[in-house]
């Protein structure tokens, strides 16, 4: 390989290494997405929502079939002192339906062997069996199965509240990340501003030192520029320290190594704002805290309905139909009989003192009123917050017009002062004063732009447009 080819290869490798070593640009949206991606607190909240969802499964299981059974074998002595052996067994299934009616089937079998019988016409040993179909229909308390339907309503609201609690935590983390990111971005701009000021002062210092031997400048000019440089370098070091601290905090939130480098990248364009009422409507429809209060109100409505049901008198209609059979050998011959059986009954229960139920109902109604007041307070706070953000964004944009005009004039003034300085018609103090004022105005312009961008990010967060469709609270 020729010497020229080797040099070209080394140059390419150096350039590639230099590009690779540059910190990656990162905008605020990417930071927020990284922050909420793997947060343990959000995962814990997701598990709470999953746990709440299982309550619905438990309620559905309450409508399943239930089997009951028992069996008994005994050897006893009758009241006349004669031994008696018996075997008994009973089994049945029942199920409560969503409409509140409980259906069931049951059967029993008894084998009895007595050592003494009172009549030769009675079978001994004998077999006795029963088989029934039964139904219990609530006509008063429990009619329509409110425990099931209201329980589903409450469980669904609880699951939704758990999901919304996670969304609230996510928004809190996102707001924290937004504020930290834009604060770090402004610190970075201040570092660049300070660095540009240092470069300007170093250039002026070199010019003064070159011309001191010609008698164009005095020692006071050198001392003035060196004092300026010392202050600028101290400020630059302080800003670098602040940047490292802010970068470390953001990397911690993003679950990255503390010293992972990155550069803030902010879109400073003035995007058009939607109408204020439209933004407020979006915020009211999205806000997780307001949605959680709505879900809580659903829970309390169900609690009020349950309290109404518990206050009602209990009146159940019980139906039963089946067969009875008995048979076995007797001294006078074998005995066998089968008969149909039916039952229709009403069961009634009235609680004389209903003050406890009245108190429970009053408590539920008070809780509902408290939640309604909290909703009104939250809605009012959201309206003011959105209006305030929009007003501040517009104020920042209006102020930018004046600051940009000021920046142009101060830049022209500094160029003119520097030209006079080189001609000996402007002092060092005057030149540094104009340069400092220009740098302050540059920072003011950047601060106004960054603050407007930060408030726009918060506006997106409050109106729910920050998250992909399907991840918004509902």
C-alpha positions as CSV (number, residue, x, y, z in Angstrom):
1,X,0.0,0.0,0.0
2,X,1.4,3.4,-0.9
3,X,2.1,6.1,1.6
4,X,-0.7,8.2,0.2
5,X,-3.2,5.4,0.6
6,X,-2.1,4.8,4.1
7,X,-2.6,8.5,5.0
8,X,-6.0,8.5,3.3
9,X,-7.1,5.4,5.3
10,X,-5.9,6.9,8.6
11,X,-7.7,10.2,7.8
12,X,-11.0,8.3,7.1
13,X,-10.7,6.3,10.3
14,X,-10.0,9.4,12.3
15,X,-13.0,11.1,10.7
16,X,-15.3,8.1,11.4
17,X,-14.0,7.9,15.0
18,X,-14.6,11.6,15.5
19,X,-18.2,11.3,14.2
20,X,-18.8,8.3,16.3
21,X,-17.5,10.1,19.4
22,X,-19.9,13.0,19.0
23,X,-22.8,12.9,21.5
24,X,-26.1,11.8,20.0
25,X,-28.8,14.5,19.7
26,X,-31.9,13.8,21.7
27,X,-35.1,15.8,21.7
28,X,-37.5,16.1,24.6
29,X,-40.0,13.7,23.2
30,X,-37.5,10.9,23.0
31,X,-36.4,11.6,26.6
32,X,-40.0,11.4,27.8
33,X,-40.5,8.1,26.0
34,X,-37.3,6.6,27.5
35,X,-38.2,7.8,31.0
36,X,-41.7,6.2,31.1
37,X,-40.6,3.0,29.3
38,X,-39.0,1.0,32.1
39,X,-40.0,2.7,35.3
40,X,-40.5,0.3,38.3
41,X,-43.3,2.5,39.7
42,X,-45.2,2.3,36.5
43,X,-44.8,-1.5,36.3
44,X,-46.1,-1.8,39.9
45,X,-49.1,0.3,38.9
46,X,-49.7,-1.9,35.9
47,X,-49.8,-5.0,38.2
48,X,-52.3,-3.2,40.5
49,X,-54.5,-2.7,37.4
50,X,-54.2,-6.4,36.5
51,X,-55.1,-7.4,40.0
52,X,-58.2,-5.2,39.9
53,X,-59.2,-6.8,36.6
54,X,-59.3,-10.2,38.3
55,X,-62.2,-9.0,40.4
56,X,-64.4,-9.3,37.4
57,X,-63.3,-12.9,37.0
58,X,-64.3,-13.6,40.6
59,X,-67.7,-12.1,40.0
60,X,-68.3,-14.3,36.9
61,X,-67.3,-17.3,38.9
62,X,-70.1,-16.6,41.4
63,X,-72.6,-17.6,38.7
64,X,-71.1,-21.0,38.3
65,X,-72.6,-24.3,39.4
66,X,-72.1,-25.4,43.0
67,X,-72.1,-29.0,44.1
68,X,-72.9,-30.1,47.6
69,X,-73.0,-33.6,49.0
70,X,-72.7,-35.6,52.2
71,X,-72.8,-39.3,53.3
72,X,-73.3,-40.8,56.7
73,X,-73.2,-44.3,58.1
74,X,-74.4,-44.9,61.7
75,X,-75.2,-47.6,64.3
76,X,-77.6,-46.3,66.9
77,X,-79.9,-47.5,69.7
78,X,-83.5,-46.5,69.4
79,X,-85.6,-45.0,72.2
80,X,-86.8,-48.5,73.1
81,X,-83.3,-49.8,73.4
82,X,-83.1,-51.7,70.1
83,X,-80.1,-51.4,67.8
84,X,-80.5,-49.7,64.4
85,X,-78.2,-49.3,61.4
86,X,-78.5,-46.7,58.7
87,X,-76.7,-45.2,55.7
88,X,-77.6,-41.8,54.3
89,X,-76.4,-39.9,51.3
90,X,-77.3,-36.5,49.8
91,X,-76.1,-34.6,46.8
92,X,-77.2,-31.6,44.8
93,X,-76.1,-28.8,42.5
94,X,-77.4,-25.2,42.3
95,X,-76.6,-22.1,40.4
96,X,-77.6,-18.5,40.8
97,X,-78.3,-16.8,37.5
98,X,-77.6,-13.2,36.5
99,X,-81.3,-12.3,37.0
100,X,-81.1,-13.4,40.6
101,X,-83.1,-16.6,40.4
102,X,-81.4,-19.6,42.0
103,X,-82.0,-23.0,40.4
104,X,-81.0,-26.3,41.8
105,X,-81.4,-30.1,41.7
106,X,-81.0,-32.4,44.7
107,X,-81.4,-36.0,45.6
108,X,-81.1,-38.2,48.7
109,X,-80.9,-41.8,49.6
110,X,-81.5,-43.5,53.0
111,X,-81.0,-47.2,54.0
112,X,-82.5,-48.2,57.4
113,X,-82.2,-51.5,59.1
114,X,-84.0,-51.8,62.5
115,X,-83.8,-54.8,64.8
116,X,-87.4,-54.2,65.8
117,X,-90.5,-52.9,63.9
118,X,-93.8,-52.0,65.4
119,X,-95.9,-53.5,62.6
120,X,-95.5,-56.4,60.1
121,X,-96.8,-54.1,57.4
122,X,-93.7,-51.8,57.7
123,X,-90.7,-52.7,55.5
124,X,-87.4,-53.5,57.3
125,X,-84.8,-52.9,56.1
126,X,-86.1,-50.2,53.8
127,X,-84.8,-47.8,51.1
128,X,-86.0,-44.2,50.9
129,X,-85.0,-41.7,48.1
130,X,-86.0,-38.2,47.1
131,X,-85.3,-36.1,44.0
132,X,-86.2,-32.4,43.6
133,X,-85.9,-29.5,41.3
134,X,-86.1,-26.2,43.1
135,X,-86.0,-22.5,42.5
136,X,-85.7,-19.4,44.7
137,X,-87.0,-16.2,43.1
138,X,-86.3,-12.9,44.9
139,X,-89.3,-10.5,44.7
140,X,-88.0,-7.9,47.2
141,X,-84.4,-7.5,48.3
142,X,-82.0,-9.1,45.8
143,X,-84.4,-8.8,42.9
144,X,-82.5,-8.7,39.6
145,X,-79.3,-9.8,41.4
146,X,-77.9,-6.3,42.2
147,X,-75.0,-7.9,44.0
148,X,-73.7,-9.3,40.7
149,X,-74.5,-6.4,38.4
150,X,-73.5,-3.6,40.8
151,X,-70.4,-5.7,41.7
152,X,-69.4,-5.8,38.0
153,X,-70.0,-2.0,37.8
154,X,-67.8,-1.4,40.9
155,X,-65.1,-3.9,39.8
156,X,-64.9,-2.3,36.3
157,X,-64.6,1.1,37.9
158,X,-61.9,-0.1,40.2
159,X,-59.9,-1.6,37.3
160,X,-60.2,1.6,35.4
161,X,-59.1,3.7,38.4
162,X,-56.0,1.5,38.8
163,X,-55.2,2.1,35.1
164,X,-55.7,5.8,35.5
165,X,-53.5,5.9,38.6
166,X,-50.8,4.5,36.4
167,X,-51.5,7.2,33.8
168,X,-51.3,9.8,36.5
169,X,-47.9,8.5,37.6
170,X,-46.7,8.4,34.0
171,X,-47.8,12.1,33.5
172,X,-46.0,13.2,36.6
173,X,-42.8,11.5,35.4
174,X,-43.2,13.0,32.0
175,X,-43.7,16.5,33.4
176,X,-40.6,16.1,35.6
177,X,-38.6,14.9,32.5
178,X,-39.8,17.9,30.4
179,X,-38.8,20.4,33.0
180,X,-35.4,18.8,33.6
181,X,-34.7,18.5,29.8
182,X,-35.5,22.1,29.0
183,X,-33.5,23.3,32.0
184,X,-30.6,21.3,30.8
185,X,-31.1,22.5,27.2
186,X,-30.9,26.1,28.4
187,X,-27.7,25.3,30.5
188,X,-26.2,23.9,27.3
189,X,-27.0,27.1,25.4
190,X,-25.5,29.2,28.2
191,X,-22.3,27.1,27.9
192,X,-22.2,27.8,24.1
193,X,-22.9,31.5,24.8
194,X,-20.1,31.6,27.4
195,X,-17.7,29.8,25.1
196,X,-18.4,32.3,22.3
197,X,-17.8,35.1,24.8
198,X,-14.5,33.6,25.8
199,X,-13.4,33.3,22.2
200,X,-14.3,36.9,21.6
201,X,-12.4,38.1,24.7
202,X,-9.4,36.0,23.8
203,X,-9.3,37.5,20.3
204,X,-9.5,41.0,21.8
205,X,-6.8,40.1,24.4
206,X,-4.5,38.9,21.6
207,X,-5.1,42.1,19.7
208,X,-4.3,44.2,22.8
209,X,-1.1,42.3,23.5
210,X,0.1,42.7,19.9
211,X,-0.4,46.4,20.0
212,X,0.8,47.3,23.5
213,X,4.4,47.5,22.2
214,X,3.3,50.1,19.7
215,X,1.8,52.1,22.5
216,X,-1.7,51.8,21.3
217,X,-2.9,50.2,24.5
218,X,-2.0,50.6,28.1
219,X,-1.7,48.0,30.9
220,X,-5.2,48.9,32.2
221,X,-6.6,47.6,28.9
222,X,-4.8,44.3,29.4
223,X,-6.0,44.0,33.0
224,X,-9.5,44.8,31.9
225,X,-9.7,42.1,29.3
226,X,-8.0,39.5,31.5
227,X,-10.5,40.2,34.3
228,X,-13.3,39.7,31.8
229,X,-11.7,36.4,30.7
230,X,-11.3,35.2,34.2
231,X,-14.9,35.8,35.0
232,X,-16.1,34.2,31.8
233,X,-14.0,31.1,32.3
234,X,-15.2,30.7,35.9
235,X,-18.8,31.0,34.7
236,X,-18.1,28.5,32.0
237,X,-16.7,25.9,34.5
238,X,-19.7,26.4,36.7
239,X,-22.1,25.9,33.8
240,X,-20.2,22.7,32.8
241,X,-20.7,21.4,36.3
242,X,-24.4,22.2,36.2
243,X,-24.7,20.5,32.9
244,X,-23.1,17.3,34.2
245,X,-25.5,17.3,37.1
246,X,-28.5,17.8,34.9
247,X,-27.3,15.2,32.4
248,X,-26.8,12.7,35.2
249,X,-30.3,13.2,36.6
250,X,-31.8,12.7,33.1
251,X,-29.7,9.6,32.4
252,X,-30.9,8.2,35.7
253,X,-34.6,8.8,34.7
254,X,-33.9,7.1,31.4
255,X,-32.2,4.1,33.1
256,X,-28.9,4.7,31.3
257,X,-25.3,4.9,32.5
258,X,-24.9,8.2,34.4
259,X,-22.2,9.6,32.0
260,X,-23.9,8.7,28.7
261,X,-23.4,11.8,26.6
262,X,-26.2,13.5,24.5
263,X,-27.0,16.9,23.2
264,X,-30.4,18.5,23.6
265,X,-32.2,19.1,20.3
266,X,-35.1,21.6,20.4
267,X,-37.5,22.6,17.7
268,X,-37.7,26.4,18.1
269,X,-40.3,27.0,15.4
270,X,-43.5,28.8,16.3
271,X,-46.2,26.2,15.6
272,X,-49.7,27.5,15.4
273,X,-51.8,26.9,18.6
274,X,-55.3,25.4,18.4
275,X,-58.2,27.5,19.7
276,X,-58.3,27.8,23.5
277,X,-61.7,26.1,24.0
278,X,-60.6,23.2,21.8
279,X,-57.5,22.7,24.0
280,X,-59.6,22.9,27.1
281,X,-62.0,20.3,25.8
282,X,-59.1,18.0,25.0
283,X,-57.7,18.4,28.5
284,X,-61.0,17.7,30.1
285,X,-61.5,14.6,28.0
286,X,-58.0,13.3,28.6
287,X,-57.0,14.2,32.2
288,X,-56.3,11.0,34.1
289,X,-57.2,12.5,37.5
290,X,-60.6,13.8,36.3
291,X,-61.2,10.4,34.6
292,X,-60.3,8.6,37.9
293,X,-62.8,10.8,39.8
294,X,-65.5,9.9,37.2
295,X,-64.8,6.2,37.8
296,X,-65.0,6.8,41.5
297,X,-68.4,8.4,41.0
298,X,-69.5,5.2,39.1
299,X,-68.4,3.2,42.1
300,X,-70.4,5.4,44.5
301,X,-73.5,5.2,42.3
302,X,-73.3,1.4,42.6
303,X,-72.8,1.7,46.4
304,X,-75.9,3.9,46.6
305,X,-78.0,1.4,44.6
306,X,-76.7,-1.4,46.8
307,X,-77.7,0.5,50.0
308,X,-81.2,1.0,48.5
309,X,-81.5,-2.7,47.9
310,X,-80.3,-3.7,51.4
311,X,-82.9,-1.4,52.8
312,X,-85.8,-3.3,51.1
313,X,-87.8,-6.0,52.7
314,X,-86.8,-9.6,51.8
315,X,-89.5,-11.5,49.9
316,X,-88.6,-14.8,48.2
317,X,-90.8,-17.2,46.2
318,X,-89.6,-20.8,46.7
319,X,-90.7,-23.5,44.3
320,X,-89.9,-27.2,44.6
321,X,-91.1,-30.3,42.7
322,X,-89.9,-33.8,42.7
323,X,-90.4,-37.5,43.6
324,X,-90.4,-39.6,46.8
325,X,-89.9,-43.3,46.9
326,X,-89.8,-45.9,49.6
327,X,-89.6,-49.7,49.5
328,X,-88.3,-52.9,51.2
329,X,-89.3,-56.3,52.4
330,X,-92.0,-56.7,55.2
331,X,-93.4,-59.6,57.1
332,X,-96.7,-59.2,55.2
333,X,-94.9,-58.9,51.8
334,X,-92.7,-56.4,50.0
335,X,-93.6,-52.7,50.1
336,X,-93.0,-50.2,47.4
337,X,-94.4,-46.7,46.9
338,X,-93.6,-43.7,44.6
339,X,-95.2,-40.3,44.9
340,X,-94.9,-36.9,43.4
341,X,-94.1,-33.9,45.7
342,X,-94.5,-30.2,45.2
343,X,-93.9,-27.1,47.3
344,X,-94.9,-23.4,46.9
345,X,-93.9,-21.0,49.7
346,X,-93.3,-17.3,50.3
347,X,-90.5,-16.2,52.7
348,X,-90.7,-12.7,54.1
349,X,-88.3,-10.7,56.4
350,X,-88.7,-7.2,57.6
351,X,-86.1,-5.3,59.6
352,X,-87.9,-3.1,62.1
353,X,-85.0,-0.7,62.7
354,X,-83.6,0.6,59.4
355,X,-81.6,3.5,60.8
356,X,-78.3,1.6,60.0
357,X,-79.4,1.2,56.4
358,X,-80.4,4.9,56.3
359,X,-77.0,5.9,57.7
360,X,-75.2,3.8,55.1
361,X,-77.2,5.3,52.3
362,X,-76.5,8.9,53.6
363,X,-72.8,8.2,53.8
364,X,-72.7,7.0,50.2
365,X,-74.6,10.1,49.0
366,X,-72.2,12.4,50.9
367,X,-69.2,10.5,49.4
368,X,-70.7,11.1,45.9
369,X,-71.2,14.8,46.6
370,X,-67.5,15.1,47.7
371,X,-66.3,13.5,44.5
372,X,-68.6,15.8,42.4
373,X,-67.0,18.8,44.2
374,X,-63.5,17.4,43.5
375,X,-64.4,17.0,39.9
376,X,-65.6,20.6,39.6
377,X,-62.4,21.8,41.3
378,X,-60.3,19.8,39.0
379,X,-62.1,21.0,35.9
380,X,-61.7,24.6,37.0
381,X,-58.0,24.1,37.7
382,X,-57.5,22.6,34.2
383,X,-59.2,25.4,32.5
384,X,-57.0,28.0,34.3
385,X,-53.9,25.9,33.6
386,X,-54.5,25.6,29.9
387,X,-55.5,29.3,29.6
388,X,-52.4,30.3,31.5
389,X,-50.1,28.1,29.3
390,X,-51.6,29.5,26.1
391,X,-51.2,33.1,27.4
392,X,-47.6,32.5,28.4
393,X,-46.7,31.0,25.0
394,X,-48.2,33.9,23.2
395,X,-46.5,36.3,25.6
396,X,-43.1,34.6,24.9
397,X,-43.7,34.9,21.1
398,X,-44.7,38.5,21.3
399,X,-41.6,39.3,23.4
400,X,-39.4,37.5,20.9
401,X,-40.2,40.0,18.3
402,X,-38.9,42.9,20.4
403,X,-35.8,40.9,21.6
404,X,-34.9,39.9,18.1
405,X,-35.0,43.5,16.9
406,X,-32.8,44.5,19.9
407,X,-30.4,41.6,19.1
408,X,-30.0,42.9,15.5
409,X,-29.3,46.4,16.7
410,X,-26.8,45.3,19.4
411,X,-25.0,43.1,17.0
412,X,-24.6,46.0,14.6
413,X,-23.6,48.3,17.5
414,X,-20.9,45.8,18.5
415,X,-19.5,45.5,15.0
416,X,-19.3,49.2,14.7
417,X,-17.7,49.5,18.2
418,X,-15.1,46.8,17.3
419,X,-14.3,48.7,14.1
420,X,-13.8,51.9,16.1
421,X,-11.8,49.9,18.7
422,X,-9.3,48.8,16.0
423,X,-9.0,52.5,14.9
424,X,-8.4,53.6,18.4
425,X,-11.7,55.5,18.7
426,X,-13.4,53.1,21.2
427,X,-12.1,52.1,24.7
428,X,-11.8,48.5,25.9
429,X,-14.4,49.1,28.5
430,X,-16.9,50.3,25.9
431,X,-16.2,47.3,23.6
432,X,-16.6,44.7,26.4
433,X,-19.8,46.4,27.6
434,X,-21.4,46.2,24.2
435,X,-20.2,42.5,23.8
436,X,-21.7,41.6,27.2
437,X,-25.0,43.2,26.4
438,X,-25.2,41.3,23.1
439,X,-24.5,38.0,24.8
440,X,-27.2,38.8,27.4
441,X,-29.7,39.6,24.7
442,X,-28.8,36.4,22.8
443,X,-29.4,34.4,26.0
444,X,-32.7,36.2,26.5
445,X,-33.9,35.3,23.0
446,X,-32.9,31.6,23.5
447,X,-34.6,31.6,26.9
448,X,-37.8,33.0,25.5
449,X,-37.7,30.3,22.7
450,X,-36.9,27.5,25.1
451,X,-39.6,28.5,27.6
452,X,-42.2,28.7,24.8
453,X,-41.1,25.2,23.7
454,X,-41.3,23.9,27.2
455,X,-44.8,25.2,27.8
456,X,-45.9,23.8,24.4
457,X,-44.6,20.4,25.6
458,X,-46.6,20.7,28.8
459,X,-49.6,21.7,26.7
460,X,-49.3,18.5,24.7
461,X,-49.0,16.5,28.0
462,X,-52.1,18.1,29.5
463,X,-54.2,17.5,26.3
464,X,-53.1,13.9,25.9
465,X,-51.5,14.3,22.5
466,X,-48.1,13.3,23.8
467,X,-49.0,9.6,23.9
468,X,-49.9,7.3,21.1
469,X,-53.5,6.6,20.3
470,X,-54.8,3.8,22.5
471,X,-52.7,4.7,25.5
472,X,-54.8,7.6,26.6
473,X,-57.1,7.3,29.6
474,X,-60.7,6.7,28.8
